[in-house]
Amino acid sequence: MARQSIFDMPVSKVYPLLLAKVERKGRTKDELDEVIRWLTGYEMDSVDPATPYGAFFENAPAMNPRAGLITGKVCGVDMASIEDPLMRKIRQLDKLVDELAKGRPMEKILR
């Protein structure tokens, strides 16, 4: 069985994983939604759960112009070394979710 690309996975498969990660660390769904809204401009209750994750980022209503300030490593990969713009956007959200789960204050997460 072939592995499904992260770009092709529906939001309904990825979002619960992100939510579980932050809730395990005592953070909330509202905080996760705020991070997603800051980065992409989406209101999560208006997103079609069947939307492919790649299209979720490609069609984001308002990618935050300060997203470039998200630096460091995520999944062992330096953010600056990610060449694919779509994968960089996905990893930016991963980095913000990691920071949220680690207990970083919201005002520092939302640069």
Phi, psi and omega in degrees: 000128181287145176286143180275132178294144177302329180294330184266346181294140177288151177306326181296343177267326184275316185304315179299330177291317177296317180296316180299321180298314182286324180292326176300332182260012175087010177265173189243165175299320180298321178292318177299314180298325178295319178297315180297318179297318180299316184284317191249337185089358181281142163265116190299331180288350179258000182272131175291121182301339180277355180300128175298143185301323177297315179294328177305316180279321179299326184255017181304134184295330183200080176299133184292128180295342179272005180300334178296344178282353179279111183232179178104199182246146174222130184055034178077005182248130178291129182304322183293340183269357181278112185275323182289117182301324180291316178295325178298318179297318179298315181290331175297317177295318177304316181297317179296320179294320176301315180296320177298314181294330180280357176090012179297141179299142184303321182294337176273328177295316184270047179353000000 
